[in-house]
Amino acid sequence: MSPHLPPVSPAVTAQLVAALSPRLRKRLDAGVAKIGGRPVVREGDVVRVAVDDDTDLELHAPGGVVTRAEAIRCGCLLAPDCLHRAAAASAAPVADPAESPEPAPPSAPSPAAATGPAPAPGPAPAGGPVPASATPAQRAAAVALRDAAAAVLEAGIDGAGAVLQAELLRAAHTARLAGLPRAAGRAVAVVTALRAARGADPAHRLSDLTAALRDVLFLAHRLPDATGPELAALCGRVRQPYAPDGSLRLYGLFAEPVLTTTGYAGTVTWTCDASGRLCTVPDVAPGGADRAMGSADRAVRVGDTALTPRELSRAGLAVSGATVSPTGRLGAGAGVRAVRASGASWHAEPLDRLWAVPVAEQVGRALAGDVGLPSADDAAVRKPGDDRDGQDLLFLDITVVGTVQEAAGACLLADCDGLAVRLAAAHDDPALPHRENLRLLALLASARGTRLRVVARLTPAPLPRALLLAASHPTDPDAHVDLGLDRLRRADLPATPAPGTAPGARSAPVAQPASAADEAPVHLLRRRVHQAVSGGRRVLAFPGSRESEAARLRRYGLGTAGELLAELHDTAAQRARDPFGRLLPADTGRFARAWLGAALYTEEVDRALCAAAWGVGLPEPAPADRPRTGPGPAIAPPGRDGSP
């Protein structure tokens, strides 16, 4: 994926790839690699790519997005049926489905347009009638999504080239036309993650690709049989509704940078009203790490007031005529009036009450909202930063004890009321100061008794773990540090041990994590789930230690996990033969269902282990997101035999 090219609508990419001949489709991946390495020149809304000495490729992107196939023009002799146009569309970032207007209808039916159901009305607006059942167009779109996602899972990262990506984009476009923006957004997320993986992007995370693919398959599995509120939640909404909220007195809490693999960057500023409710003021737009850092000092207008995120996180706002979305985003409409007001310290009301909530209650709230899929308001098709309602934020009082080495790097080990909590960097990009600030905060372990107030985001894990976002200043409790935007210095750290602490005194006792022998070996199943996404079905078809792994899971009381692992291997290796002994194509649908059951199971077990690690009861997932069984092939719900 080339960041120098303008975003291209999913429908355009699908149309251009579908128009290629079978011979050119085989050469598409090589063409994508060639286009990605050619020089790019931008002149206003036109981007030119020098394919070779005699051929130029032009992408016309009015408004920054290519929305029509005719907007990609090539100067070669085979145009418009050449490989270059499809390669350019496949190499460019995928446009946000919520921002891509419908392309103009072509004069003659194209191969892409001839595939899939006719457009259906979009989803009902917020507060409208709840659909009783899925429409025929939505059922057909769910089948197309399921088949395209199963083909990607069958091939793995290395085999999911531009052709399979285009098929998934075409299914995503069909889903959006059928009124399924949530599924369309997650399908686009799969394609974006695939391109990052195949392009060796340092920001690629296999867990993110696995989660996106799991979401697409789960939505496609449940949508045909869902009814009522569950169907409305699974369909999602394209736009967030904003409701009038009267007058608000907001206090700045902290600000965090946003940097996504989909090409968005900026800052989200968190505020709190007098009742303790969290509201956000996002400033997110297409860009990279430079924009993520620079937006902290770029003014954001709210009503009549313009404050930078850095200023707003330490000041306040008095807002009249406020409008707020269900996820807490503050509207900036014409009727909103706001003036700057004084802020509050983290140790003063109303912010102090955020830290007064017991840690177990905070973790239970976060786990209740963490069910794997995006929120019911369809976070997948909204701007990054719009989908965080603060349910996963933790407000902790800690003492830094030391550091712990993990596979992704060092993280802080802190004592939180006798519980050993691991605090990791929220982002690994070197342009952001997360890692550097984390390294300096680790030096506080030598200053015995130094207490910090921190804001972190819960990470489901077998051990208490969270991502560190902000912390109180080590020497000034009335100030705080936004760890993704501000840079700590050694001069900010206390030079001597805290007053009242004897030299050599030990900090509060910290609970020791369970040893490897006491941990449930859920990683055996999770590793196979990730291997299937990375290498495809054929990786799990090889003979190996499948029987011993399943037996080990059963010995630990994870009987369902053992059954799911055995089923995953069996469906991967099973191949039928025709009467002449020739191998028939594999049943990708059955393998995808087995993989989906294993992926959902590991997600639920992670939530159960996380709840146990923090010492809280496991909350019930929301009805729309709970793994279910229904008509058709069943997905085994976790814990049917007493295992987590």
C-alpha positions in Angstrom: 0.0 0.0 0.0 1.5 3.3 -1.1 0.7 6.3 1.2 1.6 8.7 -1.6 -1.5 7.7 -3.7 -4.9 9.1 -2.9 -7.5 6.8 -1.3 -9.6 4.9 -3.8 -13.3 3.9 -3.2 -13.7 0.1 -2.6 -16.2 -0.1 -5.5 -13.7 1.4 -8.0 -11.0 -1.1 -7.0 -13.5 -4.0 -7.3 -14.7 -2.8 -10.7 -11.2 -2.4 -12.2 -10.0 -5.8 -11.0 -13.1 -7.6 -12.2 -12.6 -6.1 -15.7 -9.2 -7.8 -16.1 -8.7 -10.9 -18.1 -7.6 -14.1 -16.3 -4.1 -13.6 -17.8 -3.8 -10.1 -16.4 -5.2 -11.1 -13.0 -2.2 -13.5 -12.6 0.1 -10.5 -13.1 -1.8 -8.1 -10.8 0.3 -8.6 -7.7 3.5 -7.9 -9.6 1.9 -4.8 -11.1 1.0 -3.6 -7.6 4.6 -4.0 -6.5 5.8 -2.1 -9.5 3.4 0.8 -9.1 4.3 1.1 -5.4 7.9 1.7 -6.2 7.4 4.3 -9.0 7.8 8.1 -8.4 4.7 10.0 -7.6 4.0 13.7 -8.4 0.9 15.5 -6.9 -0.5 18.6 -8.6 -3.7 19.7 -6.9 -6.3 17.0 -7.1 -4.3 15.0 -9.7 -1.6 12.5 -8.8 0.7 11.3 -11.6 2.7 8.0 -11.5 5.5 7.4 -14.0 5.0 3.8 -14.9 7.9 3.9 -17.3 9.7 6.4 -19.5 6.8 6.6 -21.9 3.8 5.9 -19.8 2.1 8.0 -17.1 -0.8 7.1 -14.9 -3.1 9.7 -13.6 -5.5 9.5 -10.6 -8.0 12.3 -10.3 -9.2 12.7 -6.7 -11.5 15.7 -6.3 -12.0 16.0 -2.6 -9.0 13.7 -1.9 -10.8 10.5 -2.9 -11.0 8.6 -6.2 -14.7 7.8 -6.5 -15.0 6.7 -10.2 -13.2 4.2 -12.3 -12.9 6.8 -15.1 -10.9 9.0 -12.7 -7.9 6.6 -13.1 -6.4 7.1 -16.6 -3.4 5.4 -18.2 -1.4 6.5 -21.3 -0.4 3.0 -22.4 -1.6 1.4 -25.6 -3.8 -1.1 -23.9 -5.8 1.4 -21.9 -8.5 1.4 -20.6 -8.3 -2.4 -20.3 -4.7 -2.3 -19.1 -3.2 -3.7 -15.9 -1.9 -0.4 -14.7 -5.3 1.1 -13.7 -6.2 -1.9 -11.5 -2.7 -2.1 -10.0 -2.8 1.6 -9.1 -6.2 1.2 -7.4 -5.0 -1.9 -5.5 -1.8 -0.1 -4.4 -3.7 2.9 -3.1 -5.2 3.2 0.4 -8.8 2.1 0.7 -11.2 5.1 1.1 -13.4 5.3 4.2 -16.7 3.7 3.1 -18.7 6.4 5.0 -17.0 9.1 3.0 -17.0 7.6 -0.5 -20.1 8.8 -2.5 -21.7 6.4 -4.8 -20.0 6.3 -8.2 -22.0 7.4 -11.2 -23.8 4.6 -13.0 -21.8 3.4 -16.0 -23.4 3.5 -19.5 -22.9 -0.3 -19.9 -23.0 -2.9 -17.2 -19.5 -3.8 -16.0 -18.5 -7.2 -14.6 -18.4 -5.8 -11.1 -21.8 -4.2 -11.5 -23.3 -7.4 -12.8 -22.3 -9.2 -9.6 -24.3 -8.9 -6.4 -27.8 -7.8 -5.5 -29.4 -4.6 -6.5 -28.9 -1.6 -4.2 -31.3 -1.6 -1.2 -32.2 1.3 1.1 -29.7 2.2 3.7 -30.1 1.5 7.4 -32.9 3.2 9.3 -31.8 6.4 11.1 -31.4 6.5 14.8 -34.7 6.3 16.6 -36.4 4.9 13.5 -38.3 1.6 13.3 -36.4 -1.5 14.3 -36.1 -4.0 11.4 -37.9 -7.3 12.0 -35.6 -9.4 9.9 -32.9 -9.1 7.3 -33.9 -8.2 3.8 -33.1 -10.5 0.8 -30.4 -8.0 -0.2 -28.8 -8.1 3.2 -28.9 -11.9 3.3 -27.2 -12.0 -0.2 -24.6 -9.4 1.0 -23.9 -11.5 4.1 -23.3 -14.6 1.9 -20.9 -12.6 -0.3 -19.0 -11.3 2.7 -18.8 -14.8 4.2 -17.5 -16.3 0.9 -14.9 -13.6 0.3 -13.7 -13.7 3.9 -13.5 -17.5 3.8 -11.4 -17.3 0.7 -9.0 -14.9 2.4 -8.7 -17.2 5.4 -8.1 -20.1 3.0 -5.2 -18.4 1.3 -3.6 -16.6 4.3 -1.6 -13.4 4.1 0.8 -14.6 1.4 -2.0 -15.9 -0.8 -4.5 -13.1 -0.3 -3.2 -10.9 -3.2 -4.9 -8.1 -5.0 -7.6 -10.3 -6.6 -8.9 -11.7 -3.3 -8.7 -8.3 -1.8 -10.8 -6.9 -4.6 -13.4 -9.6 -4.1 -13.7 -8.6 -0.4 -13.9 -5.0 -1.3 -16.7 -5.8 -3.8 -18.5 -7.7 -1.0 -18.0 -4.7 1.3 -19.5 -2.3 -1.3 -22.5 -4.7 -1.8 -22.9 -4.8 2.0 -22.9 -1.0 2.2 -25.5 -0.7 -0.5 -27.7 -3.3 1.3 -27.6 -1.2 4.5 -24.8 -3.1 6.4 -22.2 -0.3 7.1 -20.8 -2.2 10.1 -19.9 -5.3 8.1 -18.6 -3.1 5.2 -16.3 -1.2 7.5 -14.8 -4.4 9.0 -14.3 -5.9 5.6 -12.4 -2.7 4.5 -10.3 -3.1 7.7 -9.4 -6.6 6.7 -8.1 -5.4 3.3 -6.2 -2.5 4.9 -4.5 -4.9 7.4 -3.7 -7.4 4.6 -2.0 -4.7 2.6 0.0 -3.6 5.6 1.1 -7.2 6.2 2.0 -7.9 2.6 3.9 -4.6 2.4 5.9 -5.3 5.6 4.5 -2.2 7.3 6.0 -1.9 10.8 2.5 -0.9 12.1 1.0 -4.3 11.1 -0.3 -6.4 13.9 -1.4 -10.0 13.3 -3.9 -9.7 16.1 -5.6 -6.7 14.5 -6.0 -8.6 11.2 -7.3 -11.7 13.1 -9.8 -9.5 15.0 -11.1 -7.8 11.8 -11.5 -11.1 10.0 -13.2 -12.7 12.9 -15.7 -9.7 13.0 -16.5 -10.1 9.3 -17.2 -13.8 9.6 -19.2 -13.4 12.8 -21.4 -10.6 11.3 -21.9 -12.7 8.1 -22.8 -15.7 10.2 -25.4 -13.9 12.4 -27.0 -11.4 10.1 -29.2 -13.8 8.1 -30.8 -15.1 11.3 -30.8 -11.9 13.5 -34.1 -10.1 14.2 -35.2 -6.9 16.0 -32.6 -5.0 18.1 -29.9 -7.6 17.5 -30.2 -7.0 13.7 -30.2 -3.3 14.1 -27.0 -3.5 16.2 -25.3 -5.8 13.7 -26.3 -3.6 10.8 -24.8 -0.5 12.4 -25.2 3.2 11.5 -23.2 5.2 8.9 -23.5 8.5 10.9 -23.6 9.2 14.6 -26.7 10.8 15.8 -26.2 13.9 18.0 -28.7 14.7 20.7 -29.2 18.1 22.4 -27.6 18.1 25.9 -28.3 21.7 27.1 -25.5 23.5 29.0 -22.3 21.7 30.0 -19.4 22.6 32.2 -16.4 20.6 31.0 -13.0 20.0 32.6 -10.0 18.9 30.6 -8.7 15.5 31.5 -6.0 14.4 29.1 -5.2 14.2 25.3 -4.0 11.3 23.3 -2.6 11.0 19.8 -4.4 8.9 17.2 -2.3 7.1 14.5 -3.9 4.3 12.5 -2.9 2.0 9.8 -5.8 3.2 7.7 -4.1 6.6 7.1 -5.7 8.7 9.8 -3.9 10.8 12.5 -4.7 13.5 15.0 -5.5 14.0 18.6 -8.5 13.2 20.8 -9.0 15.4 23.9 -10.9 13.9 26.8 -13.0 16.0 29.1 -15.3 15.4 32.0 -18.5 17.2 33.0 -19.6 17.9 36.6 -21.4 14.5 36.9 -18.3 12.6 35.9 -19.4 11.8 32.3 -16.6 11.7 29.7 -16.8 13.7 26.5 -14.3 13.8 23.6 -13.2 16.6 21.2 -11.5 14.8 18.3 -9.3 16.4 15.6 -8.6 13.4 13.3 -8.0 13.6 9.5 -5.9 11.8 6.9 -2.2 12.0 7.7 0.7 10.4 9.4 2.8 10.7 12.5 3.7 14.3 11.8 0.0 15.2 11.9 -0.5 13.2 15.1 2.1 15.3 16.9 1.4 18.6 15.2 -2.4 18.5 15.8 -1.7 18.8 19.6 -0.8 22.5 19.0 -3.4 23.1 16.2 -6.5 25.0 17.4 -9.8 23.0 17.4 -13.0 25.2 17.2 -15.8 24.4 19.6 -18.6 27.0 19.2 -17.0 30.4 19.5 -13.8 29.1 21.2 -10.6 27.8 19.6 -8.3 25.8 21.9 -5.5 23.5 21.0 -5.8 19.9 22.4 -2.8 20.6 24.7 -4.6 23.6 26.1 -8.0 22.0 26.4 -6.6 19.0 28.3 -5.6 21.4 31.1 -8.4 24.0 30.9 -12.2 23.9 30.7 -15.2 24.8 28.6 -18.6 26.3 29.4 -20.9 25.1 26.6 -24.5 26.1 25.9 -26.7 24.4 23.3 -24.3 21.4 23.4 -24.9 18.3 21.3 -23.4 15.0 22.2 -23.2 11.6 20.4 -23.9 8.3 22.1 -20.2 7.7 22.4 -19.6 11.1 24.0 -18.3 13.1 21.1 -19.0 16.8 21.5 -20.8 18.4 18.5 -19.6 21.6 17.0 -22.8 22.7 15.1 -23.9 26.2 14.4 -26.1 26.4 17.5 -23.2 25.5 19.9 -21.8 28.3 22.0 -18.7 27.8 24.1 -16.3 29.9 26.1 -13.0 29.0 27.8 -13.2 28.3 31.5 -10.8 27.2 34.3 -9.7 23.6 34.5 -9.4 21.4 37.5 -6.6 19.2 39.0 -6.9 15.5 39.0 -7.1 15.7 42.8 -10.0 18.1 42.8 -13.7 17.7 42.0 -15.1 16.6 39.6 -12.1 14.7 38.3 -11.2 13.2 41.6 -14.3 11.1 41.6 -13.0 9.2 38.5 -10.2 7.7 40.7 -12.6 7.1 43.6 -14.3 4.3 41.7 -13.0 0.9 42.9 -10.6 -0.7 40.5 -12.7 -3.9 40.2 -15.7 -1.9 39.3 -13.7 0.0 36.6 -12.4 -3.3 35.1 -15.9 -4.8 35.1 -17.2 -1.9 33.2 -14.4 -2.1 30.7 -14.9 -5.8 30.1 -18.7 -5.4 29.8 -18.0 -3.1 26.8 -15.2 -5.2 25.3 -16.9 -7.9 23.4 -14.5 -8.1 20.4 -16.7 -6.5 17.8 -17.0 -2.7 17.4 -19.7 -0.9 19.4 -23.3 -1.1 18.3 -23.0 2.4 17.0 -20.7 1.1 14.3 -17.2 2.3 15.2 -15.8 0.6 12.1 -17.2 3.2 9.6 -16.6 6.3 11.7 -13.5 8.4 12.0 -10.8 7.0 14.3 -11.3 8.5 17.7 -15.1 8.7 17.4 -15.6 5.2 18.7 -14.1 5.5 22.2 -16.7 6.2 24.8 -14.3 5.8 27.8 -15.7 2.5 29.0 -12.3 0.9 28.6 -10.4 3.6 30.5 -8.9 2.9 33.9 -8.1 5.6 36.5 -5.5 4.1 38.8 -3.4 5.2 41.8 -0.1 3.3 41.5 3.5 3.0 42.8 6.1 2.2 40.2 8.0 -1.0 41.3 10.2 -1.7 38.2 10.1 -3.0 34.7 9.1 -6.3 33.1 10.3 -7.5 29.7 7.7 -8.7 27.3 7.8 -9.8 23.7 6.9 -6.3 22.5 9.4 -4.6 24.8 9.7 -3.4 28.4 6.7 -2.3 30.4 6.3 -0.8 33.8 5.4 -3.0 36.8 3.3 -1.0 39.3 1.6 -1.7 42.6 -2.1 -0.8 42.5 -3.5 -1.6 46.0 -1.4 -4.8 46.2 -2.0 -5.9 42.7 0.9 -6.2 40.2 -0.2 -4.3 37.1 1.8 -4.1 33.9 1.6 -0.7 32.1 2.7 -0.9 28.5 3.3 1.9 25.9 0.0 2.8 24.0 1.8 3.1 20.7 5.1 1.9 19.3 5.7 4.5 16.6 9.1 6.1 17.3 7.7 9.5 16.4 5.5 9.4 19.5 7.1 9.8 22.9 5.3 6.8 24.5 8.4 4.6 24.8 10.7 7.3 25.9 8.4 8.5 28.6 7.8 4.9 29.8 11.6 4.5 30.2 11.9 7.6 32.3 8.9 6.7 34.5 10.7 3.4 35.2 13.3 5.4 37.1 10.7 6.2 39.7 11.2 2.7 41.1 14.3 4.0 42.9 12.3 6.8 44.5 10.5 4.6 47.1 7.0 5.7 48.0 6.4 7.9 44.9 2.7 7.7 44.0 1.2 8.5 40.6 -2.2 8.9 39.3 -2.5 7.4 35.8 -5.0 7.0 33.0 -4.7 3.7 31.1 -6.7 1.6 28.7 -7.5 -2.0 29.6 -5.9 -4.8 27.6 -7.6 -8.2 28.1 -4.7 -10.5 29.1 -4.2 -13.4 31.6 -2.2 -10.8 33.8 -3.4 -7.4 34.9 -2.3 -5.2 32.0 -3.2 -1.8 30.5 -1.8 0.7 28.0 -0.5 3.9 29.7 -2.0 7.1 28.3 -1.4 9.9 30.9 0.1 10.3 34.3 0.3 12.9 37.0 3.6 14.9 37.0 6.2 13.1 39.2 7.0 16.3 41.1 3.8 18.4 40.7 0.7 16.5 41.6 -1.5 19.3 40.3 -0.2 18.9 36.8 -0.3 15.9 34.5 1.6 14.6 31.5 0.0 13.4 28.2 2.5 10.6 27.6 1.7 10.4 23.8 2.2 14.2 23.3 4.5 15.6 26.1 8.1 14.6 26.6 9.4 14.0 30.1 12.9 15.1 31.1 15.1 13.7 33.9 14.7 17.1 35.6 11.0 16.2 36.0 11.8 13.2 38.2 12.4 13.5 42.0 16.1 13.6 42.8 15.7 12.0 46.3 13.5 9.4 47.8 10.1 10.7 48.9 9.9 12.3 52.3 9.1 10.0 55.2 10.6 7.0 53.5 13.6 5.4 55.1 16.6 4.6 52.8 16.4 1.0 51.6 12.7 0.7 52.5 10.7 -1.6 50.4 7.5 -0.6 48.6 4.1 -2.2 49.3 3.9 -5.9 48.7 3.0 -6.8 45.1 1.1 -9.9 44.1 3.3 -12.2 42.1 1.9 -13.3 38.7 1.1 -17.0 38.3 3.9 -19.2 37.1 3.9 -20.7 33.6 2.9 -24.1 35.1 -0.3 -22.5 36.7 -1.5 -20.7 33.6 -4.2 -22.1 31.4 -2.6 -23.0 28.0 -5.1 -21.1 25.9 -2.2 -20.0 23.8 -2.1 -23.4 22.1 -5.5 -22.7 20.5 -4.8 -19.0 20.0 -1.5 -19.8 18.2 -3.4 -22.0 15.7 -6.0 -19.3 15.1 -3.2 -16.8 14.2 -1.4 -19.3 12.1 -4.4 -19.9 10.0 -4.7 -16.2 9.3 -1.0 -15.9 8.5 -0.4 -19.0 6.5 -3.8 -20.1 5.4 -5.6 -23.5 5.8 -2.7 -25.5 4.4 -0.5 -24.6 7.5 -3.0 -26.4 9.8 -3.3 -29.4 7.4 0.3 -30.5 8.1 0.6 -33.4 10.5 2.1 -32.3 13.8 1.5 -32.3 17.6 -2.3 -31.7 17.3 -3.2 -34.7 19.4 -0.8 -33.8 22.2 -2.0 -30.1 22.2 -5.6 -31.1 22.4 -4.8 -33.6 25.2 -3.0 -30.9 27.1 -5.9 -28.5 26.9 -8.2 -31.3 28.2 -5.9 -32.0 31.1 -6.3 -28.3 32.2 -10.1 -28.6 32.1 -10.4 -26.8 28.7 -12.4 -29.6 27.0 -14.1 -27.2 24.6 -10.8 -25.8 23.6 -9.5 -29.3 22.9 -12.6 -30.1 20.7 -12.3 -26.8 18.8 -8.6 -27.4 18.2 -9.3 -30.9 16.9 -12.1 -29.7 14.7 -9.9 -26.9 13.3 -7.2 -29.4 12.3 -9.7 -31.9 10.9 -11.4 -29.3 8.7 -8.1 -28.0 7.5 -6.8 -31.5 6.5 -10.0 -32.9 5.1 -10.1 -33.2 1.3 -12.6 -35.2 -0.7 -11.9 -37.0 -4.0 -13.9 -37.5 -7.1 -14.6 -41.0 -8.6 -11.3 -40.8 -10.4 -9.3 -40.2 -7.3 -8.6 -36.5 -7.9 -8.7 -34.1 -5.0 -11.7 -31.8 -4.9 -11.5 -28.2 -3.8 -11.5 -27.8 0.0 -14.6 -26.9 1.9 -13.7 -23.3 2.8 -17.0 -22.7 4.4 -16.6 -25.5 7.0 -13.0 -24.5 7.7 -14.1 -20.8 8.2 -16.9 -21.9 10.7 -14.4 -24.0 12.7 -11.9 -21.1 12.7 -14.6 -18.7 13.8 -15.7 -20.9 16.7 -12.1 -21.1 17.9 -11.5 -17.4 17.5 -14.6 -16.5 19.5 -13.7 -19.0 22.2 -10.2 -17.6 22.7 -11.7 -14.1 22.9 -14.2 -15.2 25.6 -11.5 -17.0 27.5 -9.2 -14.0 27.4 -12.0 -11.9 29.0 -12.6 -14.6 31.7 -8.8 -14.8 32.5 -8.6 -11.0 32.5 -11.5 -10.7 34.9 -9.9 -13.3 37.2 -6.6 -11.6 37.1 -8.1 -8.3 38.3 -10.3 -10.1 40.8 -13.7 -9.2 39.3 -16.7 -11.2 38.1 -17.0 -11.8 34.4 -19.7 -9.6 32.9 -22.2 -11.0 30.4 -21.6 -9.9 26.8 -24.2 -7.8 25.0 -26.9 -9.8 23.2 -25.9 -8.6 19.8 -22.3 -9.6 20.3 -22.6 -12.9 22.2 -21.6 -16.0 20.3 -24.7 -17.9 19.5 -26.0 -21.0 17.9 -28.8 -20.8 15.4 -30.2 -22.2 12.2 -27.4 -23.6 10.0 -24.0 -24.7 11.1 -23.6 -24.0 14.8 -20.7 -22.2 16.5 -19.9 -23.8 19.9 -20.4 -21.3 22.8 -17.5 -21.2 25.2 -17.9 -23.0 28.4 -20.5 -25.6 27.4 -18.6 -28.3 29.3 -17.7 -26.2 32.3 -14.4 -24.8 30.9 -14.0 -20.9 30.8 
